[in-house]
Amino acid sequence: MTQYDEAVERQRRINAAEIWAKQIKQIYGHDGIIETHYHNGDIHYEENTPKGKKWTVKGNMSKKDILQNFGRFQSDRA
């Protein structure tokens, strides 16, 4: 059963990277607009007014890029 150890570990890393990519990287507010940036490149905008608009701009980050950024994040954190 040890022949699958590498495949299992690779899938664990992919799953962890996907969870990490959906987490908030930073929140920035200016001119009545709140920007929420995520690790996967998505940016969510929200107007800070009553009945303000909300919209999201999707990042075009591939899974390969997410895995590279996640690896960089882990090594910087260690």
PDB file of N, CA, C and O in Angstrom:
ATOM      1  N   MET A   1       0.798  -1.206   0.000  1.00  0.00           N
ATOM      2  CA  MET A   1       0.000   0.000   0.000  1.00  0.00           C
ATOM      3  C   MET A   1       0.840   1.269   0.000  1.00  0.00           C
ATOM      4  O   MET A   1       0.306   2.362  -0.186  1.00  0.00           O
ATOM      5  N   THR A   2       2.136   1.142   0.204  1.00  0.00           N
ATOM      6  CA  THR A   2       2.964   2.340   0.231  1.00  0.00           C
ATOM      7  C   THR A   2       3.174   2.953  -1.145  1.00  0.00           C
ATOM      8  O   THR A   2       3.685   4.068  -1.249  1.00  0.00           O
ATOM      9  N   GLN A   3       2.787   2.242  -2.207  1.00  0.00           N
ATOM     10  CA  GLN A   3       2.955   2.798  -3.550  1.00  0.00           C
ATOM     11  C   GLN A   3       2.029   3.986  -3.784  1.00  0.00           C
ATOM     12  O   GLN A   3       2.240   4.743  -4.731  1.00  0.00           O
ATOM     13  N   TYR A   4       1.013   4.168  -2.951  1.00  0.00           N
ATOM     14  CA  TYR A   4       0.069   5.262  -3.111  1.00  0.00           C
ATOM     15  C   TYR A   4       0.382   6.466  -2.224  1.00  0.00           C
ATOM     16  O   TYR A   4      -0.297   7.489  -2.309  1.00  0.00           O
ATOM     17  N   ASP A   5       1.392   6.353  -1.386  1.00  0.00           N
ATOM     18  CA  ASP A   5       1.722   7.434  -0.461  1.00  0.00           C
ATOM     19  C   ASP A   5       1.963   8.754  -1.184  1.00  0.00           C
ATOM     20  O   ASP A   5       1.481   9.800  -0.749  1.00  0.00           O
ATOM     21  N   GLU A   6       2.700   8.711  -2.274  1.00  0.00           N
ATOM     22  CA  GLU A   6       3.021   9.932  -3.015  1.00  0.00           C
ATOM     23  C   GLU A   6       1.767  10.555  -3.632  1.00  0.00           C
ATOM     24  O   GLU A   6       1.597  11.774  -3.604  1.00  0.00           O
ATOM     25  N   ALA A   7       0.898   9.724  -4.181  1.00  0.00           N
ATOM     26  CA  ALA A   7      -0.342  10.229  -4.785  1.00  0.00           C
ATOM     27  C   ALA A   7      -1.267  10.818  -3.725  1.00  0.00           C
ATOM     28  O   ALA A   7      -1.903  11.847  -3.950  1.00  0.00           O
ATOM     29  N   VAL A   8      -1.338  10.171  -2.586  1.00  0.00           N
ATOM     30  CA  VAL A   8      -2.190  10.662  -1.493  1.00  0.00           C
ATOM     31  C   VAL A   8      -1.657  11.996  -0.972  1.00  0.00           C
ATOM     32  O   VAL A   8      -2.430  12.922  -0.725  1.00  0.00           O
ATOM     33  N   GLU A   9      -0.345  12.093  -0.806  1.00  0.00           N
ATOM     34  CA  GLU A   9       0.247  13.336  -0.312  1.00  0.00           C
ATOM     35  C   GLU A   9       0.054  14.471  -1.318  1.00  0.00           C
ATOM     36  O   GLU A   9      -0.194  15.611  -0.924  1.00  0.00           O
ATOM     37  N   ARG A  10       0.164  14.172  -2.604  1.00  0.00           N
ATOM     38  CA  ARG A  10      -0.048  15.185  -3.639  1.00  0.00           C
ATOM     39  C   ARG A  10      -1.487  15.700  -3.593  1.00  0.00           C
ATOM     40  O   ARG A  10      -1.722  16.902  -3.719  1.00  0.00           O
ATOM     41  N   GLN A  11      -2.458  14.784  -3.410  1.00  0.00           N
ATOM     42  CA  GLN A  11      -3.858  15.196  -3.345  1.00  0.00           C
ATOM     43  C   GLN A  11      -4.134  16.008  -2.086  1.00  0.00           C
ATOM     44  O   GLN A  11      -4.932  16.945  -2.122  1.00  0.00           O
ATOM     45  N   ARG A  12      -3.490  15.666  -0.977  1.00  0.00           N
ATOM     46  CA  ARG A  12      -3.637  16.462   0.255  1.00  0.00           C
ATOM     47  C   ARG A  12      -3.137  17.881   0.035  1.00  0.00           C
ATOM     48  O   ARG A  12      -3.748  18.849   0.487  1.00  0.00           O
ATOM     49  N   ARG A  13      -2.008  17.988  -0.673  1.00  0.00           N
ATOM     50  CA  ARG A  13      -1.447  19.307  -0.957  1.00  0.00           C
ATOM     51  C   ARG A  13      -2.380  20.116  -1.856  1.00  0.00           C
ATOM     52  O   ARG A  13      -2.564  21.313  -1.638  1.00  0.00           O
ATOM     53  N   ILE A  14      -2.968  19.473  -2.861  1.00  0.00           N
ATOM     54  CA  ILE A  14      -3.914  20.149  -3.757  1.00  0.00           C
ATOM     55  C   ILE A  14      -5.135  20.618  -2.973  1.00  0.00           C
ATOM     56  O   ILE A  14      -5.591  21.749  -3.146  1.00  0.00           O
ATOM     57  N   ASN A  15      -5.662  19.757  -2.118  1.00  0.00           N
ATOM     58  CA  ASN A  15      -6.838  20.129  -1.315  1.00  0.00           C
ATOM     59  C   ASN A  15      -6.526  21.301  -0.385  1.00  0.00           C
ATOM     60  O   ASN A  15      -7.336  22.218  -0.247  1.00  0.00           O
ATOM     61  N   ALA A  16      -5.363  21.271   0.248  1.00  0.00           N
ATOM     62  CA  ALA A  16      -4.973  22.363   1.149  1.00  0.00           C
ATOM     63  C   ALA A  16      -4.805  23.666   0.367  1.00  0.00           C
ATOM     64  O   ALA A  16      -5.183  24.731   0.854  1.00  0.00           O
ATOM     65  N   ALA A  17      -4.242  23.589  -0.839  1.00  0.00           N
ATOM     66  CA  ALA A  17      -4.054  24.790  -1.670  1.00  0.00           C
ATOM     67  C   ALA A  17      -5.394  25.369  -2.101  1.00  0.00           C
ATOM     68  O   ALA A  17      -5.554  26.589  -2.135  1.00  0.00           O
ATOM     69  N   GLU A  18      -6.360  24.514  -2.429  1.00  0.00           N
ATOM     70  CA  GLU A  18      -7.678  25.000  -2.830  1.00  0.00           C
ATOM     71  C   GLU A  18      -8.387  25.700  -1.680  1.00  0.00           C
ATOM     72  O   GLU A  18      -9.056  26.713  -1.889  1.00  0.00           O
ATOM     73  N   ILE A  19      -8.248  25.176  -0.481  1.00  0.00           N
ATOM     74  CA  ILE A  19      -8.846  25.818   0.697  1.00  0.00           C
ATOM     75  C   ILE A  19      -8.153  27.149   0.964  1.00  0.00           C
ATOM     76  O   ILE A  19      -8.817  28.150   1.236  1.00  0.00           O
ATOM     77  N   TRP A  20      -6.825  27.169   0.889  1.00  0.00           N
ATOM     78  CA  TRP A  20      -6.047  28.388   1.103  1.00  0.00           C
ATOM     79  C   TRP A  20      -6.408  29.466   0.086  1.00  0.00           C
ATOM     80  O   TRP A  20      -6.480  30.645   0.433  1.00  0.00           O
ATOM     81  N   ALA A  21      -6.635  29.072  -1.168  1.00  0.00           N
ATOM     82  CA  ALA A  21      -6.921  30.028  -2.239  1.00  0.00           C
ATOM     83  C   ALA A  21      -8.228  30.785  -2.004  1.00  0.00           C
ATOM     84  O   ALA A  21      -8.383  31.905  -2.490  1.00  0.00           O
ATOM     85  N   LYS A  22      -9.154  30.201  -1.279  1.00  0.00           N
ATOM     86  CA  LYS A  22     -10.441  30.840  -1.022  1.00  0.00           C
ATOM     87  C   LYS A  22     -10.417  31.748   0.209  1.00  0.00           C
ATOM     88  O   LYS A  22     -11.418  32.389   0.529  1.00  0.00           O
ATOM     89  N   GLN A  23      -9.278  31.802   0.896  1.00  0.00           N
ATOM     90  CA  GLN A  23      -9.171  32.628   2.100  1.00  0.00           C
ATOM     91  C   GLN A  23      -8.804  34.064   1.738  1.00  0.00           C
ATOM     92  O   GLN A  23      -8.219  34.330   0.688  1.00  0.00           O
ATOM     93  N   ILE A  24      -9.161  34.978   2.631  1.00  0.00           N
ATOM     94  CA  ILE A  24      -8.916  36.404   2.410  1.00  0.00           C
ATOM     95  C   ILE A  24      -7.436  36.712   2.549  1.00  0.00           C
ATOM     96  O   ILE A  24      -6.781  36.295   3.505  1.00  0.00           O
ATOM     97  N   LYS A  25      -6.925  37.450   1.575  1.00  0.00           N
ATOM     98  CA  LYS A  25      -5.526  37.894   1.585  1.00  0.00           C
ATOM     99  C   LYS A  25      -5.415  39.265   2.233  1.00  0.00           C
ATOM    100  O   LYS A  25      -4.543  39.497   3.070  1.00  0.00           O
ATOM    101  N   GLN A  26      -6.313  40.182   1.838  1.00  0.00           N
ATOM    102  CA  GLN A  26      -6.314  41.528   2.412  1.00  0.00           C
ATOM    103  C   GLN A  26      -7.672  42.178   2.207  1.00  0.00           C
ATOM    104  O   GLN A  26      -8.437  41.802   1.319  1.00  0.00           O
ATOM    105  N   ILE A  27      -7.953  43.167   3.055  1.00  0.00           N
ATOM    106  CA  ILE A  27      -9.157  43.980   2.930  1.00  0.00           C
ATOM    107  C   ILE A  27      -8.694  45.430   2.834  1.00  0.00           C
ATOM    108  O   ILE A  27      -7.882  45.892   3.635  1.00  0.00           O
ATOM    109  N   TYR A  28      -9.221  46.130   1.850  1.00  0.00           N
ATOM    110  CA  TYR A  28      -8.786  47.508   1.590  1.00  0.00           C
ATOM    111  C   TYR A  28     -10.024  48.368   1.386  1.00  0.00           C
ATOM    112  O   TYR A  28     -10.908  48.007   0.610  1.00  0.00           O
ATOM    113  N   GLY A  29     -10.094  49.494   2.072  1.00  0.00           N
ATOM    114  CA  GLY A  29     -11.225  50.395   1.936  1.00  0.00           C
ATOM    115  C   GLY A  29     -10.788  51.772   1.472  1.00  0.00           C
ATOM    116  O   GLY A  29      -9.814  52.327   1.982  1.00  0.00           O
ATOM    117  N   HIS A  30     -11.512  52.329   0.497  1.00  0.00           N
ATOM    118  CA  HIS A  30     -11.216  53.676   0.015  1.00  0.00           C
ATOM    119  C   HIS A  30     -12.431  54.229  -0.720  1.00  0.00           C
ATOM    120  O   HIS A  30     -13.145  53.488  -1.396  1.00  0.00           O
ATOM    121  N   ASP A  31     -12.659  55.519  -0.587  1.00  0.00           N
ATOM    122  CA  ASP A  31     -13.734  56.226  -1.285  1.00  0.00           C
ATOM    123  C   ASP A  31     -15.098  55.530  -1.166  1.00  0.00           C
ATOM    124  O   ASP A  31     -15.870  55.511  -2.125  1.00  0.00           O
ATOM    125  N   GLY A  32     -15.389  54.965  -0.001  1.00  0.00           N
ATOM    126  CA  GLY A  32     -16.677  54.328   0.218  1.00  0.00           C
ATOM    127  C   GLY A  32     -16.807  52.947  -0.404  1.00  0.00           C
ATOM    128  O   GLY A  32     -17.914  52.412  -0.463  1.00  0.00           O
ATOM    129  N   ILE A  33     -15.715  52.353  -0.870  1.00  0.00           N
ATOM    130  CA  ILE A  33     -15.734  51.016  -1.457  1.00  0.00           C
ATOM    131  C   ILE A  33     -14.790  50.124  -0.657  1.00  0.00           C
ATOM    132  O   ILE A  33     -13.653  50.499  -0.373  1.00  0.00           O
ATOM    133  N   ILE A  34     -15.276  48.944  -0.300  1.00  0.00           N
ATOM    134  CA  ILE A  34     -14.463  47.976   0.422  1.00  0.00           C
ATOM    135  C   ILE A  34     -14.053  46.887  -0.565  1.00  0.00           C
ATOM    136  O   ILE A  34     -14.901  46.251  -1.191  1.00  0.00           O
ATOM    137  N   GLU A  35     -12.743  46.681  -0.694  1.00  0.00           N
ATOM    138  CA  GLU A  35     -12.208  45.638  -1.573  1.00  0.00           C
ATOM    139  C   GLU A  35     -11.710  44.492  -0.706  1.00  0.00           C
ATOM    140  O   GLU A  35     -10.942  44.701   0.233  1.00  0.00           O
ATOM    141  N   THR A  36     -12.149  43.285  -1.025  1.00  0.00           N
ATOM    142  CA  THR A  36     -11.671  42.095  -0.343  1.00  0.00           C
ATOM    143  C   THR A  36     -10.910  41.260  -1.367  1.00  0.00           C
ATOM    144  O   THR A  36     -11.490  40.771  -2.337  1.00  0.00           O
ATOM    145  N   HIS A  37      -9.611  41.102  -1.144  1.00  0.00           N
ATOM    146  CA  HIS A  37      -8.759  40.342  -2.052  1.00  0.00           C
ATOM    147  C   HIS A  37      -8.566  38.937  -1.500  1.00  0.00           C
ATOM    148  O   HIS A  37      -8.360  38.762  -0.299  1.00  0.00           O
ATOM    149  N   TYR A  38      -8.632  37.939  -2.369  1.00  0.00           N
ATOM    150  CA  TYR A  38      -8.452  36.548  -1.994  1.00  0.00           C
ATOM    151  C   TYR A  38      -7.144  36.028  -2.593  1.00  0.00           C
ATOM    152  O   TYR A  38      -6.615  36.612  -3.540  1.00  0.00           O
ATOM    153  N   HIS A  39      -6.628  34.934  -2.041  1.00  0.00           N
ATOM    154  CA  HIS A  39      -5.363  34.374  -2.506  1.00  0.00           C
ATOM    155  C   HIS A  39      -5.435  33.883  -3.955  1.00  0.00           C
ATOM    156  O   HIS A  39      -4.405  33.826  -4.627  1.00  0.00           O
ATOM    157  N   ASN A  40      -6.618  33.531  -4.450  1.00  0.00           N
ATOM    158  CA  ASN A  40      -6.733  33.027  -5.823  1.00  0.00           C
ATOM    159  C   ASN A  40      -6.863  34.148  -6.857  1.00  0.00           C
ATOM    160  O   ASN A  40      -7.050  33.869  -8.042  1.00  0.00           O
ATOM    161  N   GLY A  41      -6.768  35.400  -6.434  1.00  0.00           N
ATOM    162  CA  GLY A  41      -6.816  36.522  -7.352  1.00  0.00           C
ATOM    163  C   GLY A  41      -8.182  37.172  -7.477  1.00  0.00           C
ATOM    164  O   GLY A  41      -8.304  38.218  -8.115  1.00  0.00           O
ATOM    165  N   ASP A  42      -9.216  36.580  -6.884  1.00  0.00           N
ATOM    166  CA  ASP A  42     -10.549  37.184  -6.920  1.00  0.00           C
ATOM    167  C   ASP A  42     -10.567  38.449  -6.065  1.00  0.00           C
ATOM    168  O   ASP A  42      -9.902  38.529  -5.033  1.00  0.00           O
ATOM    169  N   ILE A  43     -11.341  39.433  -6.516  1.00  0.00           N
ATOM    170  CA  ILE A  43     -11.528  40.662  -5.746  1.00  0.00           C
ATOM    171  C   ILE A  43     -13.024  40.922  -5.640  1.00  0.00           C
ATOM    172  O   ILE A  43     -13.723  40.998  -6.650  1.00  0.00           O
ATOM    173  N   HIS A  44     -13.507  41.058  -4.410  1.00  0.00           N
ATOM    174  CA  HIS A  44     -14.916  41.338  -4.156  1.00  0.00           C
ATOM    175  C   HIS A  44     -15.032  42.807  -3.746  1.00  0.00           C
ATOM    176  O   HIS A  44     -14.366  43.255  -2.812  1.00  0.00           O
ATOM    177  N   TYR A  45     -15.880  43.546  -4.450  1.00  0.00           N
ATOM    178  CA  TYR A  45     -16.093  44.969  -4.173  1.00  0.00           C
ATOM    179  C   TYR A  45     -17.456  45.150  -3.518  1.00  0.00           C
ATOM    180  O   TYR A  45     -18.417  44.457  -3.853  1.00  0.00           O
ATOM    181  N   GLU A  46     -17.523  46.087  -2.584  1.00  0.00           N
ATOM    182  CA  GLU A  46     -18.786  46.379  -1.907  1.00  0.00           C
ATOM    183  C   GLU A  46     -18.832  47.869  -1.593  1.00  0.00           C
ATOM    184  O   GLU A  46     -17.935  48.406  -0.943  1.00  0.00           O
ATOM    185  N   GLU A  47     -19.885  48.525  -2.060  1.00  0.00           N
ATOM    186  CA  GLU A  47     -20.076  49.938  -1.739  1.00  0.00           C
ATOM    187  C   GLU A  47     -20.581  50.048  -0.305  1.00  0.00           C
ATOM    188  O   GLU A  47     -21.476  49.312   0.108  1.00  0.00           O
ATOM    189  N   ASN A  48     -20.005  50.962   0.436  1.00  0.00           N
ATOM    190  CA  ASN A  48     -20.344  51.138   1.841  1.00  0.00           C
ATOM    191  C   ASN A  48     -21.422  52.209   1.983  1.00  0.00           C
ATOM    192  O   ASN A  48     -21.231  53.209   2.675  1.00  0.00           O
ATOM    193  N   THR A  49     -22.550  51.989   1.323  1.00  0.00           N
ATOM    194  CA  THR A  49     -23.699  52.888   1.405  1.00  0.00           C
ATOM    195  C   THR A  49     -24.951  52.036   1.557  1.00  0.00           C
ATOM    196  O   THR A  49     -24.937  50.852   1.220  1.00  0.00           O
ATOM    197  N   PRO A  50     -26.036  52.624   2.061  1.00  0.00           N
ATOM    198  CA  PRO A  50     -27.282  51.855   2.107  1.00  0.00           C
ATOM    199  C   PRO A  50     -27.668  51.422   0.691  1.00  0.00           C
ATOM    200  O   PRO A  50     -27.642  52.230  -0.237  1.00  0.00           O
ATOM    201  N   LYS A  51     -28.015  50.187   0.534  1.00  0.00           N
ATOM    202  CA  LYS A  51     -28.364  49.578  -0.755  1.00  0.00           C
ATOM    203  C   LYS A  51     -27.216  49.692  -1.766  1.00  0.00           C
ATOM    204  O   LYS A  51     -27.445  49.846  -2.966  1.00  0.00           O
ATOM    205  N   GLY A  52     -25.988  49.614  -1.265  1.00  0.00           N
ATOM    206  CA  GLY A  52     -24.810  49.697  -2.135  1.00  0.00           C
ATOM    207  C   GLY A  52     -24.648  48.441  -2.972  1.00  0.00           C
ATOM    208  O   GLY A  52     -25.112  47.363  -2.602  1.00  0.00           O
ATOM    209  N   LYS A  53     -23.982  48.600  -4.105  1.00  0.00           N
ATOM    210  CA  LYS A  53     -23.753  47.474  -5.008  1.00  0.00           C
ATOM    211  C   LYS A  53     -22.659  46.559  -4.458  1.00  0.00           C
ATOM    212  O   LYS A  53     -21.795  46.982  -3.691  1.00  0.00           O
ATOM    213  N   LYS A  54     -22.723  45.293  -4.873  1.00  0.00           N
ATOM    214  CA  LYS A  54     -21.697  44.310  -4.571  1.00  0.00           C
ATOM    215  C   LYS A  54     -21.370  43.585  -5.871  1.00  0.00           C
ATOM    216  O   LYS A  54     -22.270  43.187  -6.611  1.00  0.00           O
ATOM    217  N   TRP A  55     -20.083  43.416  -6.143  1.00  0.00           N
ATOM    218  CA  TRP A  55     -19.702  42.667  -7.341  1.00  0.00           C
ATOM    219  C   TRP A  55     -18.337  42.028  -7.112  1.00  0.00           C
ATOM    220  O   TRP A  55     -17.572  42.435  -6.238  1.00  0.00           O
ATOM    221  N   THR A  56     -18.060  41.016  -7.927  1.00  0.00           N
ATOM    222  CA  THR A  56     -16.816  40.271  -7.807  1.00  0.00           C
ATOM    223  C   THR A  56     -16.124  40.205  -9.155  1.00  0.00           C
ATOM    224  O   THR A  56     -16.759  39.960 -10.181  1.00  0.00           O
ATOM    225  N   VAL A  57     -14.824  40.424  -9.145  1.00  0.00           N
ATOM    226  CA  VAL A  57     -13.992  40.264 -10.336  1.00  0.00           C
ATOM    227  C   VAL A  57     -13.159  39.000 -10.120  1.00  0.00           C
ATOM    228  O   VAL A  57     -12.371  38.920  -9.177  1.00  0.00           O
ATOM    229  N   LYS A  58     -13.339  38.026 -10.992  1.00  0.00           N
ATOM    230  CA  LYS A  58     -12.652  36.748 -10.850  1.00  0.00           C
ATOM    231  C   LYS A  58     -11.208  36.857 -11.325  1.00  0.00           C
ATOM    232  O   LYS A  58     -10.923  37.469 -12.354  1.00  0.00           O
ATOM    233  N   GLY A  59     -10.316  36.264 -10.570  1.00  0.00           N
ATOM    234  CA  GLY A  59      -8.915  36.189 -10.970  1.00  0.00           C
ATOM    235  C   GLY A  59      -8.736  35.031 -11.943  1.00  0.00           C
ATOM    236  O   GLY A  59      -9.468  34.044 -11.873  1.00  0.00           O
ATOM    237  N   ASN A  60      -7.789  35.142 -12.829  1.00  0.00           N
ATOM    238  CA  ASN A  60      -7.555  34.096 -13.822  1.00  0.00           C
ATOM    239  C   ASN A  60      -6.351  33.254 -13.428  1.00  0.00           C
ATOM    240  O   ASN A  60      -5.461  33.017 -14.245  1.00  0.00           O
ATOM    241  N   MET A  61      -6.322  32.805 -12.185  1.00  0.00           N
ATOM    242  CA  MET A  61      -5.190  32.040 -11.701  1.00  0.00           C
ATOM    243  C   MET A  61      -5.440  30.551 -11.949  1.00  0.00           C
ATOM    244  O   MET A  61      -6.490  30.024 -11.580  1.00  0.00           O
ATOM    245  N   SER A  62      -4.486  29.883 -12.567  1.00  0.00           N
ATOM    246  CA  SER A  62      -4.617  28.452 -12.839  1.00  0.00           C
ATOM    247  C   SER A  62      -4.303  27.653 -11.571  1.00  0.00           C
ATOM    248  O   SER A  62      -3.759  28.187 -10.605  1.00  0.00           O
ATOM    249  N   LYS A  63      -4.653  26.372 -11.593  1.00  0.00           N
ATOM    250  CA  LYS A  63      -4.365  25.524 -10.431  1.00  0.00           C
ATOM    251  C   LYS A  63      -2.864  25.404 -10.204  1.00  0.00           C
ATOM    252  O   LYS A  63      -2.409  25.304  -9.064  1.00  0.00           O
ATOM    253  N   LYS A  64      -2.096  25.415 -11.292  1.00  0.00           N
ATOM    254  CA  LYS A  64      -0.639  25.349 -11.171  1.00  0.00           C
ATOM    255  C   LYS A  64      -0.102  26.588 -10.446  1.00  0.00           C
ATOM    256  O   LYS A  64       0.768  26.486  -9.581  1.00  0.00           O
ATOM    257  N   ASP A  65      -0.635  27.759 -10.815  1.00  0.00           N
ATOM    258  CA  ASP A  65      -0.218  28.997 -10.153  1.00  0.00           C
ATOM    259  C   ASP A  65      -0.610  28.998  -8.680  1.00  0.00           C
ATOM    260  O   ASP A  65       0.157  29.444  -7.827  1.00  0.00           O
ATOM    261  N   ILE A  66      -1.809  28.496  -8.384  1.00  0.00           N
ATOM    262  CA  ILE A  66      -2.264  28.427  -6.993  1.00  0.00           C
ATOM    263  C   ILE A  66      -1.336  27.528  -6.183  1.00  0.00           C
ATOM    264  O   ILE A  66      -0.959  27.872  -5.062  1.00  0.00           O
ATOM    265  N   LEU A  67      -0.964  26.370  -6.747  1.00  0.00           N
ATOM    266  CA  LEU A  67      -0.051  25.468  -6.041  1.00  0.00           C
ATOM    267  C   LEU A  67       1.314  26.115  -5.812  1.00  0.00           C
ATOM    268  O   LEU A  67       1.899  25.950  -4.742  1.00  0.00           O
ATOM    269  N   GLN A  68       1.828  26.847  -6.798  1.00  0.00           N
ATOM    270  CA  GLN A  68       3.112  27.532  -6.635  1.00  0.00           C
ATOM    271  C   GLN A  68       3.026  28.606  -5.554  1.00  0.00           C
ATOM    272  O   GLN A  68       3.914  28.709  -4.707  1.00  0.00           O
ATOM    273  N   ASN A  69       1.965  29.402  -5.582  1.00  0.00           N
ATOM    274  CA  ASN A  69       1.796  30.457  -4.573  1.00  0.00           C
ATOM    275  C   ASN A  69       1.606  29.875  -3.180  1.00  0.00           C
ATOM    276  O   ASN A  69       2.097  30.430  -2.197  1.00  0.00           O
ATOM    277  N   PHE A  70       0.891  28.754  -3.097  1.00  0.00           N
ATOM    278  CA  PHE A  70       0.683  28.094  -1.813  1.00  0.00           C
ATOM    279  C   PHE A  70       2.010  27.570  -1.273  1.00  0.00           C
ATOM    280  O   PHE A  70       2.288  27.698  -0.081  1.00  0.00           O
ATOM    281  N   GLY A  71       2.830  26.982  -2.138  1.00  0.00           N
ATOM    282  CA  GLY A  71       4.143  26.505  -1.721  1.00  0.00           C
ATOM    283  C   GLY A  71       5.027  27.640  -1.236  1.00  0.00           C
ATOM    284  O   GLY A  71       5.755  27.494  -0.254  1.00  0.00           O
ATOM    285  N   ARG A  72       4.960  28.783  -1.931  1.00  0.00           N
ATOM    286  CA  ARG A  72       5.711  29.961  -1.530  1.00  0.00           C
ATOM    287  C   ARG A  72       5.233  30.458  -0.163  1.00  0.00           C
ATOM    288  O   ARG A  72       6.035  30.826   0.695  1.00  0.00           O
ATOM    289  N   PHE A  73       3.900  30.459   0.022  1.00  0.00           N
ATOM    290  CA  PHE A  73       3.306  30.896   1.280  1.00  0.00           C
ATOM    291  C   PHE A  73       3.780  30.009   2.426  1.00  0.00           C
ATOM    292  O   PHE A  73       4.146  30.506   3.492  1.00  0.00           O
ATOM    293  N   GLN A  74       3.774  28.697   2.205  1.00  0.00           N
ATOM    294  CA  GLN A  74       4.202  27.768   3.257  1.00  0.00           C
ATOM    295  C   GLN A  74       5.686  27.931   3.604  1.00  0.00           C
ATOM    296  O   GLN A  74       6.060  27.881   4.776  1.00  0.00           O
ATOM    297  N   SER A  75       6.519  28.123   2.595  1.00  0.00           N
ATOM    298  CA  SER A  75       7.949  28.269   2.884  1.00  0.00           C
ATOM    299  C   SER A  75       8.242  29.614   3.557  1.00  0.00           C
ATOM    300  O   SER A  75       9.125  29.691   4.412  1.00  0.00           O
ATOM    301  N   ASP A  76       7.523  30.664   3.188  1.00  0.00           N
ATOM    302  CA  ASP A  76       7.705  31.961   3.845  1.00  0.00           C
ATOM    303  C   ASP A  76       7.244  31.901   5.306  1.00  0.00           C
ATOM    304  O   ASP A  76       7.838  32.519   6.189  1.00  0.00           O
ATOM    305  N   ARG A  77       6.180  31.149   5.531  1.00  0.00           N
ATOM    306  CA  ARG A  77       5.609  31.030   6.864  1.00  0.00           C
ATOM    307  C   ARG A  77       6.523  30.224   7.802  1.00  0.00           C
ATOM    308  O   ARG A  77       6.543  30.457   9.010  1.00  0.00           O
ATOM    309  N   ALA A  78       7.264  29.293   7.239  1.00  0.00           N
ATOM    310  CA  ALA A  78       8.156  28.439   8.054  1.00  0.00           C
ATOM    311  C   ALA A  78       9.419  29.168   8.368  1.00  0.00           C
ATOM    312  O   ALA A  78      10.295  28.624   9.040  1.00  0.00           O
TER     313      ALA A  78
END
